Amino acid sequence: AMAAAPRWRERLFSLYFLSHIPITALIDLQPLLPAGIAPRALTDLLQQYATAFRDPMMLQPPEWFKAFIYCEAFLQLPFFPIAAYAFLKGGCRWIRTPAIIYSTHVATTLFAILAHILFHDFSKSEHAGPQTLRERLVLLSIYLPYLLIPLLLLFTMLCNPHYKHVEKRKRK
């Protein structure tokens, strides 16, 4: 018997990838653009977010964080519509390897970001950063889904029988 694709997880993954497209294109890539290029409404939105959640990394990204944004622009963004399609359609075994590469890459970047949020001394940053443990945990909670969903994706691709056993091609 064929193992069924895990439908609720596939729906979650397609939603994750679909929602990631506007977030990345409109918000996340702003730090890479020259000043004055992004529409005012979008820069205001980023400013409000950064102030409310005390996220100075999005307003003045350290070089290592900027490198991750370049990865998001050139590696992840092109992958989002492909992954959204595969998981929306469901049962697409060809997404397994790209999904393993994507989720491993993103989980790795998130470990660095989460460590920075938890342990960095933000007292010298130009823009308000988290000071108290509570502020650090609030900011952490914004980034956490971008670690947990890729880890669930990785676990699904590695352990779910539907994705694990790739069909042997029949010899003619």
C-alpha positions in Angstrom: 0.0 0.0 0.0 1.2 3.5 -0.9 1.7 5.9 2.0 -0.6 8.9 1.7 0.9 12.4 1.7 0.3 14.2 5.0 -2.4 16.5 3.8 -2.8 18.8 6.8 1.0 19.4 6.8 1.0 20.0 3.0 -1.7 22.6 3.5 0.3 24.3 6.2 3.4 24.3 4.1 1.6 25.7 1.1 0.1 28.5 3.3 3.6 29.1 4.7 5.2 29.5 1.3 2.3 31.5 -0.2 2.3 34.0 2.8 6.1 34.2 2.6 6.0 35.7 -1.0 4.4 39.1 -0.1 6.2 39.3 3.3 9.6 38.8 1.6 8.9 41.0 -1.4 7.4 43.9 0.5 9.0 43.9 3.9 12.1 41.6 4.2 13.9 42.9 1.2 13.6 46.6 2.1 17.0 46.7 3.9 18.7 45.8 0.5 17.1 48.7 -1.4 18.6 52.1 -1.7 16.8 54.7 0.5 13.7 56.2 -1.2 13.0 53.3 -3.6 10.4 51.5 -1.5 6.9 53.1 -1.3 6.3 55.2 1.8 3.5 53.0 3.0 5.9 50.0 3.1 8.7 51.8 4.8 6.3 53.0 7.4 5.0 49.5 7.9 8.5 48.2 8.5 9.3 51.2 10.8 6.1 50.4 12.9 7.0 46.7 13.1 10.6 47.4 14.1 9.5 49.9 16.8 6.7 47.8 18.2 8.7 44.6 18.4 12.1 46.2 19.0 13.8 44.7 15.9 16.8 46.9 15.0 18.1 44.2 12.7 15.4 45.1 10.1 16.3 48.8 10.2 20.1 48.5 10.4 21.0 45.0 9.5 24.5 43.7 10.6 26.4 42.4 7.6 25.8 38.8 8.5 22.0 39.5 8.7 22.2 41.3 5.4 23.8 38.2 3.9 20.8 36.2 5.0 18.5 38.7 3.4 20.4 38.2 0.1 19.9 34.5 0.5 16.2 35.1 1.0 16.0 37.3 -2.1 18.0 35.0 -4.5 17.6 31.5 -3.1 14.4 31.4 -1.1 12.0 33.8 -3.0 12.3 32.0 -6.3 11.6 28.7 -4.4 8.4 30.0 -2.6 6.0 29.8 -5.6 7.4 26.4 -6.6 7.0 25.0 -3.1 3.6 26.6 -2.7 2.5 24.9 -5.9 3.9 21.4 -5.0 2.3 21.4 -1.5 -1.0 22.8 -2.8 -1.2 20.1 -5.5 -0.1 17.5 -2.9 1.9 14.3 -3.1 4.7 15.8 -5.3 7.7 13.7 -4.5 10.0 15.8 -6.6 9.8 18.6 -4.0 11.6 16.4 -1.4 15.2 17.3 -2.2 14.7 21.0 -2.7 12.6 21.1 0.5 15.4 19.4 2.4 17.9 21.9 1.1 15.6 24.9 1.8 14.6 23.8 5.3 18.2 23.0 6.4 19.4 26.3 5.0 16.7 28.3 6.7 16.9 26.5 10.1 20.6 27.3 10.1 20.1 31.0 9.5 17.4 31.1 12.2 19.7 29.6 14.8 22.1 32.5 14.3 19.2 35.1 14.3 17.6 33.6 17.5 21.0 33.5 19.3 21.5 37.1 18.4 18.1 38.1 19.7 18.7 36.2 23.0 22.3 37.1 23.7 23.3 40.3 21.8 23.8 43.5 23.8 21.5 45.9 22.0 22.2 48.9 24.3 24.5 50.5 21.7 22.2 50.1 18.7 20.9 53.3 17.1 17.4 51.8 16.9 15.7 50.4 20.0 16.5 46.7 20.5 15.1 44.3 23.1 16.5 44.9 26.6 14.5 42.8 29.0 14.1 39.0 28.7 10.4 39.6 28.0 11.2 41.9 25.0 13.7 39.4 23.7 11.1 36.6 23.9 8.5 38.7 22.2 10.9 39.4 19.3 11.9 35.7 19.3 8.3 34.7 18.9 8.1 36.7 15.7 11.0 34.7 14.2 10.2 31.3 15.7 7.6 30.1 13.1 10.4 30.5 10.5 12.4 28.0 12.4 9.6 25.6 13.5 7.8 25.2 10.1 11.0 24.5 8.2 12.0 21.9 10.9 8.5 20.3 10.5 9.1 20.4 6.7 12.5 18.8 7.1 11.1 16.1 9.5 8.2 15.4 7.1 10.5 15.0 4.0 12.9 12.8 5.9 10.5 10.6 7.9 7.1 10.5 6.2 6.9 7.3 4.2 5.2 9.0 1.3 8.2 11.2 0.7 10.9 8.8 2.0 10.4 6.0 -0.5 11.0 7.3 -3.9 9.6 4.9 -6.5 12.1 2.6 -8.2 11.6 3.1 -12.0 10.5 0.0 -13.8 13.1 -1.4 -16.1 11.9 -1.9 -19.7 
